[in-house]
Amino acid sequence: MSYPRSAVTRESKSSKKNLKKKKEKMDQLQNIISLRINDDEKRALEKLTKSTSKSISEIMREAIAQWSSNRRKLCLD
């Protein structure tokens, strides 16, 4: 089945670059960790997601990075 040329959409170069970047990012983030938290901690996370426009995953990655950094500083003292 052939389609008229006008019906075929073309992706712009910037659109292709964005898709490539998104795919690369998704390739890097393949590990899933399950975490049990209480209701207060969940409410705090939900409040953070709304106030920062970040996902829970982004917030948790930042928290891990900050904890690791602080831990390294303590171990070096």
PDB file with one MODEL, atoms N, CA, C and O in Angstrom:
MODEL        1
ATOM      1  N   MET A   1       0.845  -1.178   0.000  1.00  0.00           N
ATOM      2  CA  MET A   1       0.000   0.000   0.000  1.00  0.00           C
ATOM      3  C   MET A   1       0.882   1.230   0.000  1.00  0.00           C
ATOM      4  O   MET A   1       1.796   1.332   0.818  1.00  0.00           O
ATOM      5  N   SER A   2       0.632   2.148  -0.884  1.00  0.00           N
ATOM      6  CA  SER A   2       1.430   3.377  -0.926  1.00  0.00           C
ATOM      7  C   SER A   2       0.606   4.527  -0.372  1.00  0.00           C
ATOM      8  O   SER A   2      -0.624   4.532  -0.434  1.00  0.00           O
ATOM      9  N   TYR A   3       1.315   5.484   0.162  1.00  0.00           N
ATOM     10  CA  TYR A   3       0.680   6.653   0.761  1.00  0.00           C
ATOM     11  C   TYR A   3       1.067   7.876  -0.047  1.00  0.00           C
ATOM     12  O   TYR A   3       2.172   7.945  -0.585  1.00  0.00           O
ATOM     13  N   PRO A   4       0.162   8.843  -0.135  1.00  0.00           N
ATOM     14  CA  PRO A   4       0.549  10.076  -0.824  1.00  0.00           C
ATOM     15  C   PRO A   4       1.702  10.754  -0.082  1.00  0.00           C
ATOM     16  O   PRO A   4       1.790  10.681   1.144  1.00  0.00           O
ATOM     17  N   ARG A   5       2.562  11.396  -0.817  1.00  0.00           N
ATOM     18  CA  ARG A   5       3.750  12.016  -0.232  1.00  0.00           C
ATOM     19  C   ARG A   5       3.393  12.974   0.899  1.00  0.00           C
ATOM     20  O   ARG A   5       4.144  13.072   1.870  1.00  0.00           O
ATOM     21  N   SER A   6       2.287  13.673   0.806  1.00  0.00           N
ATOM     22  CA  SER A   6       1.885  14.634   1.837  1.00  0.00           C
ATOM     23  C   SER A   6       1.478  13.949   3.138  1.00  0.00           C
ATOM     24  O   SER A   6       1.501  14.575   4.198  1.00  0.00           O
ATOM     25  N   ALA A   7       1.106  12.675   3.070  1.00  0.00           N
ATOM     26  CA  ALA A   7       0.675  11.955   4.266  1.00  0.00           C
ATOM     27  C   ALA A   7       1.850  11.418   5.069  1.00  0.00           C
ATOM     28  O   ALA A   7       1.693  11.049   6.233  1.00  0.00           O
ATOM     29  N   VAL A   8       3.023  11.373   4.453  1.00  0.00           N
ATOM     30  CA  VAL A   8       4.202  10.864   5.131  1.00  0.00           C
ATOM     31  C   VAL A   8       4.855  12.011   5.892  1.00  0.00           C
ATOM     32  O   VAL A   8       5.209  13.034   5.307  1.00  0.00           O
ATOM     33  N   THR A   9       5.010  11.835   7.193  1.00  0.00           N
ATOM     34  CA  THR A   9       5.633  12.888   7.983  1.00  0.00           C
ATOM     35  C   THR A   9       7.127  12.652   8.075  1.00  0.00           C
ATOM     36  O   THR A   9       7.591  11.512   8.098  1.00  0.00           O
ATOM     37  N   ARG A  10       7.847  13.711   8.125  1.00  0.00           N
ATOM     38  CA  ARG A  10       9.299  13.616   8.252  1.00  0.00           C
ATOM     39  C   ARG A  10       9.697  14.213   9.584  1.00  0.00           C
ATOM     40  O   ARG A  10       9.169  15.240  10.010  1.00  0.00           O
ATOM     41  N   GLU A  11      10.624  13.561  10.223  1.00  0.00           N
ATOM     42  CA  GLU A  11      11.126  14.076  11.485  1.00  0.00           C
ATOM     43  C   GLU A  11      12.240  15.058  11.210  1.00  0.00           C
ATOM     44  O   GLU A  11      13.096  14.824  10.357  1.00  0.00           O
ATOM     45  N   SER A  12      12.226  16.157  11.937  1.00  0.00           N
ATOM     46  CA  SER A  12      13.300  17.125  11.783  1.00  0.00           C
ATOM     47  C   SER A  12      14.570  16.590  12.408  1.00  0.00           C
ATOM     48  O   SER A  12      14.533  15.642  13.192  1.00  0.00           O
ATOM     49  N   LYS A  13      15.704  17.201  12.060  1.00  0.00           N
ATOM     50  CA  LYS A  13      16.982  16.758  12.614  1.00  0.00           C
ATOM     51  C   LYS A  13      16.995  16.915  14.130  1.00  0.00           C
ATOM     52  O   LYS A  13      17.512  16.048  14.835  1.00  0.00           O
ATOM     53  N   SER A  14      16.432  18.014  14.643  1.00  0.00           N
ATOM     54  CA  SER A  14      16.422  18.221  16.103  1.00  0.00           C
ATOM     55  C   SER A  14      15.539  17.182  16.785  1.00  0.00           C
ATOM     56  O   SER A  14      15.840  16.742  17.894  1.00  0.00           O
ATOM     57  N   SER A  15      14.462  16.791  16.131  1.00  0.00           N
ATOM     58  CA  SER A  15      13.585  15.765  16.690  1.00  0.00           C
ATOM     59  C   SER A  15      14.313  14.434  16.774  1.00  0.00           C
ATOM     60  O   SER A  15      14.183  13.710  17.761  1.00  0.00           O
ATOM     61  N   LYS A  16      15.086  14.109  15.728  1.00  0.00           N
ATOM     62  CA  LYS A  16      15.861  12.871  15.723  1.00  0.00           C
ATOM     63  C   LYS A  16      16.928  12.902  16.813  1.00  0.00           C
ATOM     64  O   LYS A  16      17.171  11.893  17.474  1.00  0.00           O
ATOM     65  N   LYS A  17      17.566  14.056  17.003  1.00  0.00           N
ATOM     66  CA  LYS A  17      18.593  14.186  18.042  1.00  0.00           C
ATOM     67  C   LYS A  17      17.977  14.000  19.420  1.00  0.00           C
ATOM     68  O   LYS A  17      18.556  13.335  20.279  1.00  0.00           O
ATOM     69  N   ASN A  18      16.798  14.588  19.633  1.00  0.00           N
ATOM     70  CA  ASN A  18      16.117  14.464  20.921  1.00  0.00           C
ATOM     71  C   ASN A  18      15.744  13.016  21.204  1.00  0.00           C
ATOM     72  O   ASN A  18      15.884  12.545  22.333  1.00  0.00           O
ATOM     73  N   LEU A  19      15.268  12.306  20.177  1.00  0.00           N
ATOM     74  CA  LEU A  19      14.924  10.897  20.351  1.00  0.00           C
ATOM     75  C   LEU A  19      16.160  10.073  20.668  1.00  0.00           C
ATOM     76  O   LEU A  19      16.107   9.159  21.491  1.00  0.00           O
ATOM     77  N   LYS A  20      17.278  10.395  20.015  1.00  0.00           N
ATOM     78  CA  LYS A  20      18.523   9.667  20.266  1.00  0.00           C
ATOM     79  C   LYS A  20      18.995   9.899  21.699  1.00  0.00           C
ATOM     80  O   LYS A  20      19.402   8.960  22.382  1.00  0.00           O
ATOM     81  N   LYS A  21      18.939  11.165  22.157  1.00  0.00           N
ATOM     82  CA  LYS A  21      19.346  11.487  23.530  1.00  0.00           C
ATOM     83  C   LYS A  21      18.450  10.776  24.534  1.00  0.00           C
ATOM     84  O   LYS A  21      18.930  10.249  25.537  1.00  0.00           O
ATOM     85  N   LYS A  22      17.145  10.760  24.264  1.00  0.00           N
ATOM     86  CA  LYS A  22      16.196  10.111  25.165  1.00  0.00           C
ATOM     87  C   LYS A  22      16.477   8.610  25.233  1.00  0.00           C
ATOM     88  O   LYS A  22      16.436   8.016  26.311  1.00  0.00           O
ATOM     89  N   LYS A  23      16.764   7.995  24.073  1.00  0.00           N
ATOM     90  CA  LYS A  23      17.060   6.577  24.034  1.00  0.00           C
ATOM     91  C   LYS A  23      18.347   6.281  24.801  1.00  0.00           C
ATOM     92  O   LYS A  23      18.418   5.299  25.540  1.00  0.00           O
ATOM     93  N   GLU A  24      19.376   7.139  24.625  1.00  0.00           N
ATOM     94  CA  GLU A  24      20.633   6.940  25.340  1.00  0.00           C
ATOM     95  C   GLU A  24      20.416   7.037  26.843  1.00  0.00           C
ATOM     96  O   GLU A  24      20.982   6.257  27.609  1.00  0.00           O
ATOM     97  N   LYS A  25      19.595   7.993  27.263  1.00  0.00           N
ATOM     98  CA  LYS A  25      19.313   8.151  28.689  1.00  0.00           C
ATOM     99  C   LYS A  25      18.577   6.929  29.226  1.00  0.00           C
ATOM    100  O   LYS A  25      18.884   6.443  30.315  1.00  0.00           O
ATOM    101  N   MET A  26      17.605   6.431  28.461  1.00  0.00           N
ATOM    102  CA  MET A  26      16.855   5.262  28.894  1.00  0.00           C
ATOM    103  C   MET A  26      17.756   4.027  28.945  1.00  0.00           C
ATOM    104  O   MET A  26      17.586   3.172  29.814  1.00  0.00           O
ATOM    105  N   ASP A  27      18.711   3.932  28.020  1.00  0.00           N
ATOM    106  CA  ASP A  27      19.640   2.806  28.037  1.00  0.00           C
ATOM    107  C   ASP A  27      20.473   2.816  29.312  1.00  0.00           C
ATOM    108  O   ASP A  27      20.825   1.760  29.838  1.00  0.00           O
ATOM    109  N   GLN A  28      20.783   3.993  29.802  1.00  0.00           N
ATOM    110  CA  GLN A  28      21.595   4.111  31.006  1.00  0.00           C
ATOM    111  C   GLN A  28      20.811   3.772  32.263  1.00  0.00           C
ATOM    112  O   GLN A  28      21.397   3.337  33.254  1.00  0.00           O
ATOM    113  N   LEU A  29      19.512   3.959  32.241  1.00  0.00           N
ATOM    114  CA  LEU A  29      18.678   3.791  33.433  1.00  0.00           C
ATOM    115  C   LEU A  29      17.820   2.539  33.335  1.00  0.00           C
ATOM    116  O   LEU A  29      16.597   2.624  33.227  1.00  0.00           O
ATOM    117  N   GLN A  30      18.454   1.395  33.372  1.00  0.00           N
ATOM    118  CA  GLN A  30      17.715   0.147  33.231  1.00  0.00           C
ATOM    119  C   GLN A  30      17.493  -0.570  34.547  1.00  0.00           C
ATOM    120  O   GLN A  30      16.733  -1.537  34.589  1.00  0.00           O
ATOM    121  N   ASN A  31      18.120  -0.139  35.610  1.00  0.00           N
ATOM    122  CA  ASN A  31      18.010  -0.833  36.890  1.00  0.00           C
ATOM    123  C   ASN A  31      16.833  -0.296  37.697  1.00  0.00           C
ATOM    124  O   ASN A  31      16.625   0.913  37.796  1.00  0.00           O
ATOM    125  N   ILE A  32      16.077  -1.213  38.263  1.00  0.00           N
ATOM    126  CA  ILE A  32      14.912  -0.841  39.073  1.00  0.00           C
ATOM    127  C   ILE A  32      15.159  -1.292  40.501  1.00  0.00           C
ATOM    128  O   ILE A  32      15.565  -2.427  40.748  1.00  0.00           O
ATOM    129  N   ILE A  33      14.909  -0.391  41.431  1.00  0.00           N
ATOM    130  CA  ILE A  33      15.052  -0.696  42.853  1.00  0.00           C
ATOM    131  C   ILE A  33      13.699  -0.465  43.513  1.00  0.00           C
ATOM    132  O   ILE A  33      13.074   0.576  43.313  1.00  0.00           O
ATOM    133  N   SER A  34      13.263  -1.413  44.281  1.00  0.00           N
ATOM    134  CA  SER A  34      12.012  -1.293  45.014  1.00  0.00           C
ATOM    135  C   SER A  34      12.337  -0.814  46.424  1.00  0.00           C
ATOM    136  O   SER A  34      13.284  -1.297  47.044  1.00  0.00           O
ATOM    137  N   LEU A  35      11.558   0.128  46.925  1.00  0.00           N
ATOM    138  CA  LEU A  35      11.833   0.735  48.223  1.00  0.00           C
ATOM    139  C   LEU A  35      10.540   0.817  49.029  1.00  0.00           C
ATOM    140  O   LEU A  35       9.518   1.286  48.529  1.00  0.00           O
ATOM    141  N   ARG A  36      10.592   0.360  50.268  1.00  0.00           N
ATOM    142  CA  ARG A  36       9.422   0.463  51.146  1.00  0.00           C
ATOM    143  C   ARG A  36       9.563   1.711  52.009  1.00  0.00           C
ATOM    144  O   ARG A  36      10.573   1.914  52.682  1.00  0.00           O
ATOM    145  N   ILE A  37       8.519   2.544  51.971  1.00  0.00           N
ATOM    146  CA  ILE A  37       8.513   3.766  52.782  1.00  0.00           C
ATOM    147  C   ILE A  37       7.164   3.885  53.478  1.00  0.00           C
ATOM    148  O   ILE A  37       6.176   3.285  53.057  1.00  0.00           O
ATOM    149  N   ASN A  38       7.141   4.674  54.555  1.00  0.00           N
ATOM    150  CA  ASN A  38       5.883   4.846  55.267  1.00  0.00           C
ATOM    151  C   ASN A  38       5.065   5.974  54.631  1.00  0.00           C
ATOM    152  O   ASN A  38       5.528   6.634  53.700  1.00  0.00           O
ATOM    153  N   ASP A  39       3.864   6.187  55.132  1.00  0.00           N
ATOM    154  CA  ASP A  39       2.956   7.175  54.538  1.00  0.00           C
ATOM    155  C   ASP A  39       3.525   8.590  54.595  1.00  0.00           C
ATOM    156  O   ASP A  39       3.387   9.350  53.637  1.00  0.00           O
ATOM    157  N   ASP A  40       4.163   8.948  55.709  1.00  0.00           N
ATOM    158  CA  ASP A  40       4.740  10.288  55.834  1.00  0.00           C
ATOM    159  C   ASP A  40       5.855  10.518  54.811  1.00  0.00           C
ATOM    160  O   ASP A  40       5.955  11.595  54.224  1.00  0.00           O
ATOM    161  N   GLU A  41       6.680   9.508  54.607  1.00  0.00           N
ATOM    162  CA  GLU A  41       7.766   9.629  53.632  1.00  0.00           C
ATOM    163  C   GLU A  41       7.201   9.748  52.208  1.00  0.00           C
ATOM    164  O   GLU A  41       7.731  10.494  51.385  1.00  0.00           O
ATOM    165  N   LYS A  42       6.132   9.012  51.932  1.00  0.00           N
ATOM    166  CA  LYS A  42       5.496   9.089  50.608  1.00  0.00           C
ATOM    167  C   LYS A  42       4.896  10.464  50.383  1.00  0.00           C
ATOM    168  O   LYS A  42       5.026  11.028  49.296  1.00  0.00           O
ATOM    169  N   ARG A  43       4.239  11.011  51.398  1.00  0.00           N
ATOM    170  CA  ARG A  43       3.671  12.356  51.274  1.00  0.00           C
ATOM    171  C   ARG A  43       4.776  13.382  51.048  1.00  0.00           C
ATOM    172  O   ARG A  43       4.616  14.304  50.247  1.00  0.00           O
ATOM    173  N   ALA A  44       5.897  13.225  51.752  1.00  0.00           N
ATOM    174  CA  ALA A  44       7.025  14.147  51.577  1.00  0.00           C
ATOM    175  C   ALA A  44       7.573  14.066  50.150  1.00  0.00           C
ATOM    176  O   ALA A  44       7.881  15.091  49.543  1.00  0.00           O
ATOM    177  N   LEU A  45       7.691  12.856  49.622  1.00  0.00           N
ATOM    178  CA  LEU A  45       8.158  12.689  48.239  1.00  0.00           C
ATOM    179  C   LEU A  45       7.185  13.306  47.241  1.00  0.00           C
ATOM    180  O   LEU A  45       7.603  13.969  46.292  1.00  0.00           O
ATOM    181  N   GLU A  46       5.900  13.091  47.449  1.00  0.00           N
ATOM    182  CA  GLU A  46       4.892  13.653  46.553  1.00  0.00           C
ATOM    183  C   GLU A  46       4.924  15.179  46.588  1.00  0.00           C
ATOM    184  O   GLU A  46       4.776  15.833  45.555  1.00  0.00           O
ATOM    185  N   LYS A  47       5.118  15.742  47.779  1.00  0.00           N
ATOM    186  CA  LYS A  47       5.218  17.196  47.920  1.00  0.00           C
ATOM    187  C   LYS A  47       6.449  17.718  47.166  1.00  0.00           C
ATOM    188  O   LYS A  47       6.385  18.755  46.506  1.00  0.00           O
ATOM    189  N   LEU A  48       7.561  16.996  47.271  1.00  0.00           N
ATOM    190  CA  LEU A  48       8.778  17.385  46.546  1.00  0.00           C
ATOM    191  C   LEU A  48       8.574  17.319  45.040  1.00  0.00           C
ATOM    192  O   LEU A  48       9.053  18.192  44.316  1.00  0.00           O
ATOM    193  N   THR A  49       7.878  16.306  44.559  1.00  0.00           N
ATOM    194  CA  THR A  49       7.670  16.185  43.120  1.00  0.00           C
ATOM    195  C   THR A  49       6.845  17.353  42.590  1.00  0.00           C
ATOM    196  O   THR A  49       7.095  17.850  41.492  1.00  0.00           O
ATOM    197  N   LYS A  50       5.871  17.782  43.368  1.00  0.00           N
ATOM    198  CA  LYS A  50       5.039  18.908  42.936  1.00  0.00           C
ATOM    199  C   LYS A  50       5.794  20.229  42.998  1.00  0.00           C
ATOM    200  O   LYS A  50       5.646  21.069  42.112  1.00  0.00           O
ATOM    201  N   SER A  51       6.593  20.416  44.027  1.00  0.00           N
ATOM    202  CA  SER A  51       7.280  21.704  44.187  1.00  0.00           C
ATOM    203  C   SER A  51       8.511  21.839  43.295  1.00  0.00           C
ATOM    204  O   SER A  51       8.942  22.954  43.003  1.00  0.00           O
ATOM    205  N   THR A  52       9.081  20.716  42.860  1.00  0.00           N
ATOM    206  CA  THR A  52      10.292  20.773  42.041  1.00  0.00           C
ATOM    207  C   THR A  52      10.064  20.372  40.587  1.00  0.00           C
ATOM    208  O   THR A  52      10.954  20.544  39.754  1.00  0.00           O
ATOM    209  N   SER A  53       8.899  19.847  40.276  1.00  0.00           N
ATOM    210  CA  SER A  53       8.591  19.326  38.936  1.00  0.00           C
ATOM    211  C   SER A  53       9.563  18.221  38.519  1.00  0.00           C
ATOM    212  O   SER A  53       9.855  18.055  37.335  1.00  0.00           O
ATOM    213  N   LYS A  54      10.055  17.475  39.492  1.00  0.00           N
ATOM    214  CA  LYS A  54      10.938  16.343  39.216  1.00  0.00           C
ATOM    215  C   LYS A  54      10.201  15.067  39.587  1.00  0.00           C
ATOM    216  O   LYS A  54       9.285  15.072  40.410  1.00  0.00           O
ATOM    217  N   SER A  55      10.621  13.977  38.963  1.00  0.00           N
ATOM    218  CA  SER A  55      10.009  12.682  39.274  1.00  0.00           C
ATOM    219  C   SER A  55      10.587  12.137  40.577  1.00  0.00           C
ATOM    220  O   SER A  55      11.629  12.595  41.046  1.00  0.00           O
ATOM    221  N   ILE A  56       9.905  11.166  41.147  1.00  0.00           N
ATOM    222  CA  ILE A  56      10.410  10.524  42.364  1.00  0.00           C
ATOM    223  C   ILE A  56      11.777   9.899  42.081  1.00  0.00           C
ATOM    224  O   ILE A  56      12.672   9.951  42.924  1.00  0.00           O
ATOM    225  N   SER A  57      11.934   9.313  40.905  1.00  0.00           N
ATOM    226  CA  SER A  57      13.224   8.714  40.547  1.00  0.00           C
ATOM    227  C   SER A  57      14.338   9.752  40.540  1.00  0.00           C
ATOM    228  O   SER A  57      15.427   9.504  41.056  1.00  0.00           O
ATOM    229  N   GLU A  58      14.062  10.927  39.948  1.00  0.00           N
ATOM    230  CA  GLU A  58      15.077  11.989  39.917  1.00  0.00           C
ATOM    231  C   GLU A  58      15.434  12.446  41.331  1.00  0.00           C
ATOM    232  O   GLU A  58      16.605  12.658  41.646  1.00  0.00           O
ATOM    233  N   ILE A  59      14.424  12.595  42.170  1.00  0.00           N
ATOM    234  CA  ILE A  59      14.654  13.024  43.552  1.00  0.00           C
ATOM    235  C   ILE A  59      15.483  11.985  44.297  1.00  0.00           C
ATOM    236  O   ILE A  59      16.408  12.335  45.031  1.00  0.00           O
ATOM    237  N   MET A  60      15.155  10.714  44.111  1.00  0.00           N
ATOM    238  CA  MET A  60      15.897   9.651  44.791  1.00  0.00           C
ATOM    239  C   MET A  60      17.335   9.567  44.287  1.00  0.00           C
ATOM    240  O   MET A  60      18.251   9.335  45.076  1.00  0.00           O
ATOM    241  N   ARG A  61      17.547   9.755  42.969  1.00  0.00           N
ATOM    242  CA  ARG A  61      18.923   9.752  42.451  1.00  0.00           C
ATOM    243  C   ARG A  61      19.726  10.895  43.047  1.00  0.00           C
ATOM    244  O   ARG A  61      20.889  10.718  43.412  1.00  0.00           O
ATOM    245  N   GLU A  62      19.106  12.078  43.149  1.00  0.00           N
ATOM    246  CA  GLU A  62      19.790  13.223  43.767  1.00  0.00           C
ATOM    247  C   GLU A  62      20.099  12.944  45.234  1.00  0.00           C
ATOM    248  O   GLU A  62      21.179  13.281  45.719  1.00  0.00           O
ATOM    249  N   ALA A  63      19.152  12.328  45.940  1.00  0.00           N
ATOM    250  CA  ALA A  63      19.352  12.013  47.361  1.00  0.00           C
ATOM    251  C   ALA A  63      20.508  11.028  47.536  1.00  0.00           C
ATOM    252  O   ALA A  63      21.327  11.180  48.443  1.00  0.00           O
ATOM    253  N   ILE A  64      20.569  10.030  46.675  1.00  0.00           N
ATOM    254  CA  ILE A  64      21.657   9.052  46.745  1.00  0.00           C
ATOM    255  C   ILE A  64      22.995   9.724  46.466  1.00  0.00           C
ATOM    256  O   ILE A  64      23.982   9.467  47.155  1.00  0.00           O
ATOM    257  N   ALA A  65      23.024  10.583  45.456  1.00  0.00           N
ATOM    258  CA  ALA A  65      24.267  11.293  45.114  1.00  0.00           C
ATOM    259  C   ALA A  65      24.718  12.180  46.277  1.00  0.00           C
ATOM    260  O   ALA A  65      25.905  12.223  46.600  1.00  0.00           O
ATOM    261  N   GLN A  66      23.778  12.884  46.903  1.00  0.00           N
ATOM    262  CA  GLN A  66      24.124  13.751  48.028  1.00  0.00           C
ATOM    263  C   GLN A  66      24.596  12.925  49.225  1.00  0.00           C
ATOM    264  O   GLN A  66      25.576  13.282  49.879  1.00  0.00           O
ATOM    265  N   TRP A  67      23.910  11.836  49.509  1.00  0.00           N
ATOM    266  CA  TRP A  67      24.308  10.978  50.622  1.00  0.00           C
ATOM    267  C   TRP A  67      25.706  10.417  50.386  1.00  0.00           C
ATOM    268  O   TRP A  67      26.535  10.401  51.296  1.00  0.00           O
ATOM    269  N   SER A  68      25.963   9.962  49.174  1.00  0.00           N
ATOM    270  CA  SER A  68      27.275   9.410  48.835  1.00  0.00           C
ATOM    271  C   SER A  68      28.367  10.455  48.993  1.00  0.00           C
ATOM    272  O   SER A  68      29.443  10.171  49.518  1.00  0.00           O
ATOM    273  N   SER A  69      28.081  11.662  48.535  1.00  0.00           N
ATOM    274  CA  SER A  69      29.054  12.754  48.648  1.00  0.00           C
ATOM    275  C   SER A  69      29.350  13.073  50.108  1.00  0.00           C
ATOM    276  O   SER A  69      30.508  13.224  50.497  1.00  0.00           O
ATOM    277  N   ASN A  70      28.300  13.174  50.909  1.00  0.00           N
ATOM    278  CA  ASN A  70      28.483  13.449  52.341  1.00  0.00           C
ATOM    279  C   ASN A  70      29.245  12.316  53.023  1.00  0.00           C
ATOM    280  O   ASN A  70      30.088  12.560  53.886  1.00  0.00           O
ATOM    281  N   ARG A  71      28.953  11.102  52.640  1.00  0.00           N
ATOM    282  CA  ARG A  71      29.611   9.925  53.225  1.00  0.00           C
ATOM    283  C   ARG A  71      31.105   9.927  52.891  1.00  0.00           C
ATOM    284  O   ARG A  71      31.940   9.631  53.747  1.00  0.00           O
ATOM    285  N   ARG A  72      31.434  10.262  51.642  1.00  0.00           N
ATOM    286  CA  ARG A  72      32.842  10.329  51.237  1.00  0.00           C
ATOM    287  C   ARG A  72      33.582  11.391  52.051  1.00  0.00           C
ATOM    288  O   ARG A  72      34.721  11.184  52.470  1.00  0.00           O
ATOM    289  N   LYS A  73      32.920  12.533  52.270  1.00  0.00           N
ATOM    290  CA  LYS A  73      33.556  13.610  53.046  1.00  0.00           C
ATOM    291  C   LYS A  73      33.824  13.143  54.476  1.00  0.00           C
ATOM    292  O   LYS A  73      34.879  13.429  55.042  1.00  0.00           O
ATOM    293  N   LEU A  74      32.852  12.417  55.058  1.00  0.00           N
ATOM    294  CA  LEU A  74      33.031  11.917  56.431  1.00  0.00           C
ATOM    295  C   LEU A  74      34.174  10.918  56.504  1.00  0.00           C
ATOM    296  O   LEU A  74      34.953  10.918  57.457  1.00  0.00           O
ATOM    297  N   CYS A  75      34.268  10.076  55.500  1.00  0.00           N
ATOM    298  CA  CYS A  75      35.321   9.051  55.508  1.00  0.00           C
ATOM    299  C   CYS A  75      36.697   9.646  55.292  1.00  0.00           C
ATOM    300  O   CYS A  75      37.694   9.062  55.717  1.00  0.00           O
ATOM    301  N   LEU A  76      36.769  10.780  54.648  1.00  0.00           N
ATOM    302  CA  LEU A  76      38.057  11.420  54.372  1.00  0.00           C
ATOM    303  C   LEU A  76      38.550  12.232  55.583  1.00  0.00           C
ATOM    304  O   LEU A  76      39.743  12.515  55.693  1.00  0.00           O
ATOM    305  N   ASP A  77      37.652  12.597  56.470  1.00  0.00           N
ATOM    306  CA  ASP A  77      38.055  13.406  57.647  1.00  0.00           C
ATOM    307  C   ASP A  77      38.862  12.620  58.621  1.00  0.00           C
ATOM    308  O   ASP A  77      39.273  13.150  59.653  1.00  0.00           O
TER     309      ASP A  77
ENDMDL
END
